[in-house]
């Protein structure tokens, strides 16, 4: 049931991939429908802005989307579990090698390169992690699908969403549990355009792109972040 509901959420998001400034990317307080979500947003508002700033300045190839950062709850799922969620558009040059991969391998490559790095950003704050009203973390990645057709074919996007509870995320990042166990404990939803795919056999491997790649002549505006 949870996977179906999360899939519906991603289906709605997948058609709206546009870059957003912080006041639009961070979910506004009036959009929260429960005291728990609103309380988290009020208590940890500065942390949300810090996450946005770090991604914006230090990961310029990622664009946080409108309403893509905040404490979300899957609509229709019993209870009020809240995930600290980030949804980004991945801006990258598509290569023939990437296009030749299967959908599962493309999703695995994207999550290994960008998703794990984003989970580290989300889970870095000890106070937020310790809050009992936060259930887990979620990362949504969207990118242009490599086109196999001619120049007139409309480009579609591919979307991957990974949702996991706090213990699974922290255990994986600290290497207390392996990638396979983490994947087994996570909820994974994927889309080809607006067509929902089944649960992909996601793999995660080491990829240090986020911490080693530098754009030529790029300098972050905020020097205090120490990217």
VENMO-V800855 format. One record per pair of residues at least 24 apart in sequence whose C-alpha atoms are under 10 Angstrom apart, sorted by the first residue. I is the first residue (numbers start at 1). J is the second residue. D is the distance in Angstrom with one decimal. If there is no record, write none. Layout:
I|J|D / I|J|D
//
This chain:
1|76|8.8 / 1|77|7.6 / 2|74|7.5 / 2|75|9.1 / 2|76|8.3 / 2|77|6.2 / 2|78|9.2 / 2|187|8.1 / 3|74|9.3 / 3|77|9.7 / 3|163|9.7 / 3|187|6.5 / 3|188|7.3 / 3|189|6.6 / 3|198|9.8 / 3|199|8.9 / 4|74|9.7 / 4|76|9.8 / 4|77|9.8 / 4|189|8.5 / 4|196|9.5 / 5|74|6.3 / 5|75|6.6 / 5|76|6.7 / 5|77|7.3 / 5|189|9.8 / 6|73|9.2 / 6|74|5.9 / 6|75|7.9 / 6|76|9.4 / 6|77|9.1 / 6|161|8.4 / 6|162|9.7 / 6|163|9.1 / 6|187|8.7 / 6|188|8.8 / 6|189|7.1 / 6|190|9.8 / 7|74|9.5 / 7|160|9.8 / 7|161|8.5 / 7|188|9.0 / 7|189|5.9 / 7|190|7.5 / 7|191|8.2 / 7|194|10.0 / 7|195|9.9 / 7|196|7.1 / 7|197|9.2 / 7|198|10.0 / 8|74|9.2 / 8|75|9.0 / 8|189|9.6 / 8|194|9.8 / 8|196|8.8 / 9|73|10.0 / 9|74|7.5 / 9|75|8.0 / 9|161|10.0 / 9|189|9.9 / 10|87|9.7 / 10|140|8.2 / 10|141|10.0 / 10|142|9.8 / 10|159|7.7 / 10|160|8.4 / 10|161|7.5 / 10|189|7.9 / 10|190|8.1 / 10|191|7.8 / 10|194|8.8 / 10|196|9.1 / 11|159|8.8 / 11|189|9.8 / 11|190|9.1 / 11|191|7.3 / 11|192|9.7 / 11|193|8.4 / 11|194|5.8 / 11|195|7.9 / 11|196|7.6 / 12|194|8.4 / 13|65|9.1 / 13|66|9.2 / 13|67|9.3 / 13|68|8.9 / 13|87|8.9 / 13|140|9.5 / 13|142|9.4 / 13|159|9.2 / 13|194|9.6 / 14|87|10.0 / 14|89|9.7 / 14|140|9.7 / 14|141|9.5 / 14|142|7.2 / 14|143|9.6 / 14|156|9.7 / 14|157|7.5 / 14|158|8.0 / 14|159|6.8 / 14|160|9.7 / 14|191|8.1 / 14|192|9.4 / 14|193|7.2 / 14|194|6.9 / 15|142|10.0 / 15|156|9.5 / 15|157|8.5 / 15|193|8.0 / 15|194|7.6 / 16|65|8.2 / 16|66|8.1 / 17|63|9.1 / 17|64|9.1 / 17|65|6.3 / 17|66|7.9 / 17|68|9.9 / 17|87|9.4 / 17|88|8.2 / 17|89|6.6 / 17|90|10.0 / 17|142|7.7 / 17|143|9.0 / 17|157|9.1 / 18|63|7.9 / 18|64|8.4 / 18|65|5.8 / 18|66|6.9 / 18|88|9.2 / 18|89|7.7 / 19|62|9.1 / 19|63|5.5 / 19|64|6.2 / 19|65|5.2 / 19|66|6.8 / 19|68|9.9 / 19|88|8.5 / 19|89|7.7 / 20|63|7.4 / 20|64|6.3 / 20|65|5.3 / 20|66|5.1 / 20|67|8.3 / 20|68|8.8 / 20|88|10.0 / 21|52|9.2 / 21|56|9.4 / 21|63|9.4 / 21|64|8.2 / 21|65|8.4 / 21|66|7.9 / 22|48|9.4 / 22|49|7.3 / 22|52|6.8 / 22|53|8.2 / 22|56|9.3 / 22|64|8.4 / 22|65|9.3 / 22|66|8.6 / 22|67|9.3 / 22|68|9.9 / 22|69|9.1 / 23|49|9.2 / 23|66|8.9 / 23|67|9.1 / 24|64|9.5 / 24|65|8.1 / 24|66|5.3 / 24|67|6.1 / 24|68|8.5 / 24|69|9.2 / 25|49|9.6 / 25|52|8.1 / 25|63|9.4 / 25|64|6.2 / 25|65|5.5 / 25|66|4.2 / 25|67|4.6 / 25|68|5.4 / 25|69|5.9 / 25|70|8.5 / 25|86|9.2 / 25|87|9.1 / 25|88|9.8 / 26|51|9.9 / 26|52|7.9 / 26|64|8.8 / 26|65|8.8 / 26|66|7.4 / 26|67|5.6 / 26|68|6.4 / 26|69|4.8 / 26|70|5.9 / 26|71|9.5 / 26|86|9.2 / 27|66|8.1 / 27|67|4.9 / 27|68|7.0 / 27|69|6.1 / 27|70|5.4 / 27|71|7.9 / 27|72|8.9 / 28|67|8.0 / 28|69|9.7 / 28|70|8.5 / 29|70|9.7 / 31|67|9.4 / 32|70|9.6 / 32|71|8.5 / 32|72|8.4 / 32|73|9.5 / 33|72|9.9 / 33|73|9.5 / 34|73|9.6 / 34|80|8.1 / 35|80|9.8 / 36|71|9.1 / 36|80|7.6 / 36|81|8.9 / 36|82|7.9 / 36|133|6.9 / 36|134|8.8 / 37|70|8.7 / 37|71|5.9 / 37|72|7.2 / 37|73|8.1 / 37|80|8.4 / 37|81|9.0 / 37|82|6.7 / 37|83|9.2 / 37|84|9.8 / 37|133|8.6 / 37|134|8.8 / 38|70|9.8 / 38|71|8.2 / 39|71|9.7 / 39|133|9.2 / 40|70|8.9 / 40|71|7.1 / 40|82|8.8 / 40|84|9.3 / 40|128|8.6 / 40|131|8.7 / 40|133|7.7 / 40|134|7.8 / 41|70|7.0 / 41|71|6.8 / 41|84|9.7 / 43|128|8.9 / 44|70|9.6 / 44|71|9.8 / 44|125|9.8 / 44|127|9.0 / 44|128|7.2 / 45|70|9.0 / 47|122|9.1 / 47|124|9.8 / 47|125|7.8 / 47|127|9.9 / 47|128|8.4 / 48|84|9.1 / 48|85|10.0 / 48|86|9.7 / 48|122|8.8 / 50|121|9.3 / 50|122|10.0 / 50|225|9.3 / 51|86|9.1 / 51|118|9.1 / 51|121|6.5 / 51|122|7.0 / 51|124|9.5 / 51|125|9.9 / 52|86|9.0 / 52|121|9.5 / 53|222|8.4 / 53|225|8.5 / 54|121|8.2 / 54|220|9.6 / 54|222|9.1 / 54|225|6.9 / 54|226|9.3 / 54|227|7.8 / 55|88|9.4 / 55|117|10.0 / 55|118|8.2 / 55|121|8.4 / 55|227|9.7 / 56|220|8.7 / 56|221|9.7 / 56|222|9.9 / 57|218|9.8 / 57|219|8.4 / 57|220|5.1 / 57|221|6.8 / 57|222|6.9 / 57|223|9.1 / 57|225|8.1 / 57|226|9.7 / 57|227|7.8 / 58|210|8.8 / 58|211|9.2 / 58|214|9.4 / 58|218|9.9 / 58|219|9.0 / 58|220|6.7 / 58|221|9.6 / 58|222|9.2 / 58|225|8.0 / 58|226|8.4 / 58|227|5.3 / 59|90|9.9 / 59|114|9.4 / 59|117|9.9 / 59|118|9.7 / 59|210|7.2 / 59|211|9.1 / 59|213|9.5 / 59|214|9.3 / 59|215|9.6 / 59|220|9.4 / 59|227|8.6 / 60|90|9.5 / 60|91|8.6 / 60|214|9.7 / 60|215|8.5 / 60|218|9.0 / 60|220|8.7 / 61|88|9.6 / 61|89|8.4 / 61|90|6.2 / 61|91|5.1 / 61|92|6.8 / 61|114|9.9 / 61|210|9.6 / 61|215|9.1 / 62|87|9.5 / 62|88|6.0 / 62|89|5.7 / 62|90|4.9 / 62|91|6.1 / 62|92|8.8 / 62|114|8.6 / 62|141|9.2 / 62|142|9.8 / 62|143|9.9 / 63|87|8.4 / 63|88|5.1 / 63|89|5.0 / 63|90|6.7 / 63|91|7.7 / 63|141|9.9 / 63|142|9.8 / 64|88|4.4 / 64|89|6.5 / 64|90|9.1 / 64|140|9.9 / 64|141|9.7 / 65|89|6.8 / 65|140|10.0 / 65|142|9.8 / 68|139|9.5 / 68|140|8.6 / 69|138|9.9 / 69|139|9.6 / 71|134|8.2 / 71|135|9.7 / 71|136|9.5 / 71|137|8.9 / 71|138|9.5 / 72|134|10.0 / 72|136|10.0 / 72|137|9.5 / 72|138|9.0 / 73|135|9.7 / 80|133|9.0 / 80|134|9.7 / 80|135|9.0 / 81|133|7.6 / 81|134|7.1 / 81|135|5.5 / 81|136|8.1 / 81|165|9.6 / 82|133|7.1 / 82|134|5.4 / 82|135|5.3 / 82|136|6.7 / 82|137|8.3 / 82|138|9.8 / 82|165|9.6 / 83|133|9.5 / 83|134|6.3 / 83|135|5.7 / 83|136|4.7 / 83|137|4.8 / 83|138|6.1 / 83|139|9.6 / 83|163|7.8 / 83|164|8.3 / 83|165|8.0 / 83|166|8.9 / 84|119|9.7 / 84|122|7.0 / 84|123|8.8 / 84|128|9.4 / 84|129|9.8 / 84|134|7.4 / 84|135|8.2 / 84|136|6.4 / 84|137|4.7 / 84|138|6.2 / 84|139|8.6 / 84|163|9.5 / 84|166|9.7 / 85|118|9.9 / 85|119|9.4 / 85|122|8.0 / 85|136|8.6 / 85|137|5.8 / 85|138|4.6 / 85|139|5.8 / 85|140|7.7 / 85|161|9.9 / 85|162|9.7 / 85|163|8.5 / 86|115|9.8 / 86|118|7.9 / 86|119|8.9 / 86|121|9.9 / 86|122|8.1 / 86|137|8.4 / 86|138|6.5 / 86|139|5.2 / 86|140|6.2 / 86|141|8.6 / 86|161|9.8 / 87|115|10.0 / 87|118|9.7 / 87|138|8.4 / 87|139|5.9 / 87|140|4.4 / 87|141|5.9 / 87|142|7.8 / 87|159|9.8 / 87|160|9.7 / 87|161|8.5 / 88|114|9.6 / 88|115|9.6 / 88|118|9.6 / 88|139|8.1 / 88|140|6.3 / 88|141|5.3 / 88|142|6.4 / 88|143|8.8 / 88|159|9.8 / 89|140|8.6 / 89|141|6.0 / 89|142|4.9 / 89|143|5.9 / 89|144|8.8 / 89|157|9.7 / 89|159|9.1 / 90|114|8.4 / 90|141|6.8 / 90|142|6.1 / 90|143|5.2 / 90|144|8.1 / 91|142|9.1 / 91|143|6.9 / 91|144|8.2 / 92|143|8.0 / 92|144|8.6 / 93|144|9.5 / 93|146|9.9 / 94|143|9.7 / 94|144|8.3 / 94|145|8.6 / 94|146|6.6 / 94|147|9.4 / 95|146|8.2 / 96|146|8.3 / 96|147|9.9 / 96|148|9.9 / 98|145|9.8 / 98|146|7.7 / 99|145|7.9 / 99|146|5.1 / 99|147|7.6 / 99|148|8.1 / 100|146|8.5 / 100|148|9.3 / 101|146|9.7 / 103|145|9.2 / 103|158|8.6 / 103|190|9.4 / 103|191|9.6 / 103|192|8.4 / 103|197|9.4 / 103|200|8.2 / 103|201|9.7 / 103|202|9.8 / 104|160|9.8 / 104|190|9.2 / 104|197|9.9 / 104|199|9.2 / 104|200|5.6 / 104|201|6.2 / 104|202|6.2 / 104|203|8.2 / 105|200|9.0 / 105|201|8.5 / 105|202|7.4 / 105|203|7.6 / 105|204|9.7 / 106|145|9.4 / 106|146|9.8 / 106|158|9.2 / 106|160|9.9 / 106|202|9.4 / 106|203|10.0 / 107|141|8.8 / 107|142|9.6 / 107|143|9.7 / 107|158|8.3 / 107|159|8.1 / 107|160|6.5 / 107|161|9.6 / 107|190|8.3 / 107|200|8.2 / 107|201|9.3 / 107|202|7.0 / 107|203|8.5 / 107|204|9.6 / 108|160|9.2 / 108|200|8.9 / 108|201|8.4 / 108|202|5.3 / 108|203|5.2 / 108|204|6.0 / 108|205|8.2 / 109|202|9.1 / 109|203|8.0 / 109|204|7.5 / 109|205|8.1 / 109|206|9.8 / 109|207|8.7 / 110|141|7.7 / 110|142|9.1 / 110|143|8.9 / 110|159|9.9 / 110|160|8.7 / 110|204|9.3 / 110|207|9.9 / 111|139|8.8 / 111|140|9.2 / 111|141|7.7 / 111|160|8.1 / 111|161|9.2 / 111|162|8.7 / 111|202|8.6 / 111|203|8.5 / 111|204|7.0 / 111|205|9.0 / 111|207|9.6 / 112|202|9.6 / 112|203|7.9 / 112|204|5.1 / 112|205|5.7 / 112|206|6.6 / 112|207|6.1 / 112|208|9.0 / 112|209|9.5 / 113|204|8.9 / 113|205|8.5 / 113|206|7.9 / 113|207|5.4 / 113|208|7.1 / 113|209|6.3 / 113|210|6.8 / 113|211|9.9 / 114|139|9.4 / 114|141|8.2 / 114|207|8.7 / 114|208|9.4 / 114|209|8.2 / 114|210|6.9 / 115|139|6.3 / 115|140|7.9 / 115|141|7.3 / 115|160|9.5 / 115|161|9.3 / 115|162|8.4 / 115|204|9.6 / 116|169|9.5 / 116|172|9.5 / 116|173|8.1 / 116|204|8.5 / 116|205|9.5 / 116|206|9.3 / 116|207|9.0 / 116|210|9.6 / 117|173|9.5 / 117|207|9.2 / 117|208|8.8 / 117|209|9.3 / 117|210|6.8 / 117|211|8.5 / 118|210|9.4 / 119|162|9.9 / 119|169|7.5 / 119|170|9.1 / 119|172|10.0 / 119|173|8.2 / 120|169|8.8 / 120|170|8.7 / 120|173|7.1 / 120|174|10.0 / 122|169|9.8 / 123|166|8.1 / 123|169|7.7 / 123|170|7.1 / 123|173|8.9 / 124|170|9.3 / 129|166|7.1 / 129|167|9.3 / 129|170|9.0 / 130|166|9.3 / 134|165|8.8 / 134|166|7.9 / 135|164|8.4 / 135|165|5.7 / 135|166|6.1 / 135|167|9.1 / 136|163|7.3 / 136|164|5.6 / 136|165|3.8 / 136|166|4.3 / 136|167|7.8 / 136|168|8.5 / 136|169|7.7 / 136|170|9.7 / 137|162|8.5 / 137|163|6.1 / 137|164|5.7 / 137|165|6.3 / 137|166|6.4 / 137|167|9.9 / 137|168|9.5 / 137|169|7.3 / 137|170|9.8 / 138|162|5.6 / 138|163|4.3 / 138|164|6.4 / 138|165|8.6 / 138|166|9.8 / 138|169|9.4 / 138|186|9.4 / 138|187|9.3 / 138|188|9.8 / 139|163|6.7 / 139|164|9.2 / 139|188|10.0 / 140|188|9.8 / 140|189|9.1 / 140|190|9.4 / 141|190|9.5 / 142|190|9.6 / 142|191|9.1 / 142|192|10.0 / 142|193|9.7 / 143|193|9.9 / 144|192|9.9 / 144|193|9.1 / 145|192|7.8 / 145|193|8.1 / 155|193|8.9 / 156|192|7.5 / 156|193|5.2 / 156|194|8.6 / 157|191|8.1 / 157|192|6.5 / 157|193|4.9 / 157|194|8.3 / 158|190|7.5 / 158|191|5.6 / 158|192|4.8 / 158|193|5.6 / 158|194|8.5 / 158|195|9.4 / 158|196|9.9 / 159|189|8.1 / 159|190|5.4 / 159|191|5.0 / 159|192|6.7 / 159|193|7.5 / 159|194|9.0 / 159|196|9.3 / 159|197|9.8 / 160|188|7.3 / 160|189|5.9 / 160|190|4.4 / 160|191|6.6 / 160|192|9.2 / 160|197|9.8 / 160|200|9.2 / 160|202|10.0 / 161|186|9.8 / 161|187|8.0 / 161|188|5.7 / 161|189|5.1 / 161|190|6.2 / 161|191|8.9 / 162|186|6.5 / 162|187|5.8 / 162|188|4.7 / 162|189|6.6 / 162|190|8.8 / 162|202|9.8 / 163|187|5.1 / 163|188|6.5 / 163|189|8.6 / 164|188|8.9 / 178|204|9.4 / 179|203|7.4 / 179|204|5.9 / 179|205|7.7 / 180|204|7.8
//
